[in-house]
Amino acid sequence: MKITKYPQSCLLVETNNKKILIDAGSLKYKDEYFDIWNNVDIILLTHKHPDHVNYNVLKNIDTTIYSTLEVKNTYPDLKINIIKEGDIISLDDIKIEVVKAIHGYNPLLKDGKEVFENVGYIIDDSNIRFYITSDTICFNNNYKADVVALPITAHGLTMSSYEAALFSKELGVRFVLPVHMDNEMYPTNLEYMKDNFKKFNINYKVLEIEESIEL
C-alpha cells in the first residue's frame, strides 16, 4: 500500500491496482493536482468542510464519489453516492468500512458550519487495515487497524496529540500518519506531539505535502 499526502487531510491510497482519494480539499490546492485526482477509481469524503471538499475541482471530476447525506445536501451538484456509518464499500478485493467520527465544536462553527454527519473509513486490502479517522475527537470504539491517519490540531475540533496517542494505542496500530496540520491559523505543537508519541511508544511520520510512504 502506497500513501501520498496532499494538503490538509487529503490522501491518495494506491493498493491492489486501485487508487482511492480521500478528502480532496481546497486548502493549498494546486492546479497540477487535477490530473492526479482525476485519475482515481473512487473518492471518499468524510464531511462537508471545504478543506475536505474542493467543490470547484470535484464538480469537474468524473469519478464515483462516496459521502454522507449532509455533504450531498451541501453540494447538491456533486454526484455523490450516499453512505453512512456501518456501510461497506467494495472495490474489487478491497473492503472499505464506513465508521464513526465525531467532529468537535467551537463557536466559530456557527451559521451553518457545524458538522452533524461525519464518517471515517477503514481501507482493508487483506494485508493492511488503514484507518482514516476524519476530523474527530476521541470516542469509545472497538476498531482495529495497522495504520491510522488522524488530525492533531485540537482547538475543540480534533484531537490533541495526547488524545491521539491514547486513541492510536487502543486501535493497536503500528504506525501513525498525523494530518490536518497545513493551516497556519491552527498550528500543531510538534514538540508536544513528539513527547506524547514517545511516551506511549507510538511510531509516526509527518509527511510533507506530495510526499509518499510505502506500507
N, C-alpha and C positions, 0 to 999 in steps of 0.2 A: 504494500500500500504506500502510495506516494501522496504527500500532502503539501500543497503550495499555499502560502498565506498571501492574501491581498488585504487592502486596508480594513482596519477595524476588526470585524468578526468574519470577514469573507474568506472562505477556504475552498480550494479545489482538491477533491479527493479522486485519485486515479487508482483503480484496482480492478482486477479481473476483466481487463479491456473495456472498462466503463469509466466515464467521467461524471462526477457529481459535484455540482457547485452549490455552496451553502451561503446564504445571506449576502447576496451581491448588492452591496450598498453604495450610497452616493458619496460618502466621505472620502476625500482624496482620490476620487476616481480619475483614471487617465483614459483617453480615447483609445490607446493601444490595447486596453483590456478587452475591447469589444469583440475582436476576432477570437480571442481565447474563450470568453464567456459564451459566445455564440456557437461554440463547437463542443458542447457538453451533451450528455444524454438526458439528464434531469437537473432541475433546480429546486432546492429546498429553502424555504423562507420560514424563519421562526416567529417573527412578529412584525408589526406594521411600521415601526420607526424607520425613517429614511436612511439611517446609517446601516440598515439591514435590507432595505428595498430601494433600489435605484430605479424608480418608475420610468424615467425618461429613457433608460437603456433597456430595461426588461420588456417594455412595450414593443420594442423592435427585434426581440429575440424570439425565434420560432422553435421553442423548446418546451417540453412539458414542465410546468411549474406546480409544485405542491405547497400548500399553506393553509392557514386557518380561514374560517368564515370572516373573522374580523379583518384580516388582510384583504380578502376578496371585496368586502364592503368598502374598505378604504380606497382600493384601487380597482374599481369595477371594470375598467377597460382591460385589465390583465386577465389572460385566460388561465385561471387557477383551478386546479383540482383540489377540492376542499378535503382536508384531513383533520383528525382530532386525536387527542391523547388515547392511546391504546390501539390505534390502527397500525397495520403493517403494509409497507410499500415493497413490492417485489420488483427487482431489476435483474432479470435472468437469475443467476445464482447468488445474488446479493440480497440480503434481507435488511430492510430499514425499519426500525421500530420508532414509532412516534411516541414520545414520552413527555412527562410532566415538566413544566417550567413555571416559575413564579417571578414575574417581573416586579421589582421593587417600586416603591412610590416615594416621590418627594413633591413639594408644592409646585415645582417647575413643570410638572406633568398635567397641570390643569388645562382647560379649554381644548379637550379632545385628544390630548397627547397620552393620557393614561392607557396602559395596556391591560385589557381584560381577558384576552385569549392569547396564550403563549405556549409554544411547544419546543422541545428539544428532539434530537434524533440520535439513535444508535445505529451505526452502519456496521453490519456484520458480514464479512466476506469469507467466512468459515475459518479464517486464520487470525484475524484481529477484530475485536469489537471496539470501534471508535465512537465515542460519545461526544456530541456537540450539545452543550447544555442550553444554549441561548443566553440572553441576559436574564440571570436568575439569582435570587437569594437562596440561601440554604433551605432545604426542606427534607423531611424524612422520606426515604425511599429504599428499595431493595435492588436497585440496579447494579449491574456488574459490568466492568469494561476493562480493556487493556490500556487504552489511551483516552484521555479526556482533553477537550478544548473548552476552557471556561474563562469567563470575564473576571478580571481582577482590578476593578476600579472603585468599588464600594459606592459612596455618595448616596446610599439608600437604595440604589437601583440594582446593584450587583453585589457580589461577594467582596470582602476584603481578602487579603492573602492568607490571613489566619483561618477564616472560614473556608477558603478554597482548599487549604491544606487538609483540614479535617474532612471536608466533603470528598476529596480525592482519596483519602485514606480509607473511607468507608466503601468507596467504589472498588477498591482493590487494584487500582491502576498501577502500572509500572512506569508511566510517563505522563507528564502534563504539558500541554501547549497553552500558555496564557495568551488570551486575545482581548479585544476591545480596549486597546491601550494606545490608539493612534490619535485620539482627540486631545490636543494640548490643554484644553479647558479643564480636563479631568485627569490629571497626571496620576500615575501609579507610583507608589513609593517602592522603588526597585530593591533598595537595601532591606526594607521591612519584608518584602516578598522573599528575598534570598534567605533571610534569617528564619522565617516561618517554614519554608520548604526544607531547609536544613534541619530544623528542629524535629520535623515529622518524617525525615528521611524520604523526601519526595524528589524524584528526578524530573527535571523540566528543561525546556529550552524556549527562549523567547525568539521567535522567528522574525526577521526583518521583512518588510513588505517585499513580495515577489521571491522570497527565499523558500526553498523546498526542503523536505526531510523525507527519508525513506524509512518506513517502519517495518 
